[in-house]
Amino acid sequence: MADPKLGDIILACYNPNLPRAAKDEAERYVQQLAASPDGWKAFAQYLFTTSSLEVVFYCLNIIREVIMHRYVRIGAIGCFFFF
């Protein structure tokens, strides 16, 4: 199941009204999640649970990065999850 807060955290990265420290913390969180071995799965699952186009775009970019740069490490079966 997708983390219900992930969308809010992603949107916080781009919220001009948040203090810089809060935006930096949000960016660190999503970057750490994206860099973790199975982090891409959270972004893939979130695609189907959000109505925010900004969040969908962000999640698709994370998945694209995984396909382009880590596909060999996770293997074809793992990537099949989101196709």
C-alpha positions as CSV (number, residue, x, y, z in Angstrom):
1,M,0.0,0.0,0.0
2,A,1.3,3.5,-0.9
3,D,2.3,5.9,1.9
4,P,-0.6,8.4,2.1
5,K,1.8,11.2,3.1
6,L,4.1,10.8,0.1
7,G,2.0,13.1,-2.1
8,D,2.1,15.8,0.5
9,I,5.8,15.4,0.9
10,I,6.4,15.7,-2.8
11,L,4.1,18.8,-3.0
12,A,6.0,20.3,-0.1
13,C,9.2,20.3,-2.3
14,Y,7.6,22.8,-4.6
15,N,5.5,24.9,-2.2
16,P,6.8,28.5,-2.3
17,N,5.1,29.3,1.0
18,L,7.0,26.8,3.0
19,P,10.2,27.8,4.8
20,R,13.4,26.7,3.1
21,A,14.3,24.2,5.9
22,A,10.9,22.4,5.5
23,K,11.4,22.2,1.7
24,D,14.9,20.9,2.2
25,E,13.7,18.2,4.6
26,A,11.0,17.1,2.1
27,E,13.5,17.0,-0.7
28,R,15.9,14.9,1.4
29,Y,13.1,12.4,2.2
30,V,12.0,11.8,-1.4
31,Q,15.6,11.6,-2.6
32,Q,16.5,9.0,0.1
33,L,13.3,7.1,-0.7
34,A,14.1,7.2,-4.5
35,A,17.7,6.1,-3.8
36,S,16.7,3.1,-1.7
37,P,16.7,-0.3,-3.4
38,D,12.9,-0.7,-3.3
39,G,11.9,3.0,-3.0
40,W,10.8,3.1,-6.6
41,K,7.9,0.8,-5.6
42,A,6.4,3.5,-3.3
43,F,6.4,5.9,-6.2
44,A,4.9,3.3,-8.6
45,Q,2.1,2.5,-6.1
46,Y,1.4,6.2,-5.5
47,L,0.7,6.7,-9.2
48,F,-2.6,4.9,-8.8
49,T,-3.7,6.6,-5.6
50,T,-3.2,10.3,-6.3
51,S,-5.2,12.8,-8.3
52,S,-2.4,15.4,-8.3
53,L,-0.8,15.8,-11.7
54,E,2.3,17.3,-10.1
55,V,2.7,14.2,-7.9
56,V,2.1,11.8,-10.9
57,F,4.7,13.7,-12.9
58,Y,7.2,13.4,-10.1
59,C,6.6,9.7,-9.6
60,L,6.9,9.0,-13.3
61,N,10.2,10.8,-13.3
62,I,11.5,8.7,-10.5
63,I,10.4,5.5,-12.3
64,R,12.0,6.7,-15.5
65,E,15.3,7.3,-13.6
66,V,15.1,3.7,-12.2
67,I,14.5,2.3,-15.6
68,M,17.3,4.2,-17.2
69,H,19.9,3.8,-14.5
70,R,19.1,0.9,-12.2
71,Y,17.1,-1.5,-14.5
72,V,20.0,-4.1,-14.5
73,R,20.2,-4.1,-10.7
74,I,16.6,-4.7,-10.0
75,G,16.0,-7.0,-13.0
76,A,13.2,-7.3,-15.5
77,I,10.8,-9.1,-13.2
78,G,11.0,-6.2,-10.6
79,C,10.3,-3.6,-13.3
80,F,7.3,-5.6,-14.6
81,F,5.5,-4.4,-11.4
82,F,4.7,-1.0,-13.0
83,F,4.1,-1.9,-16.6
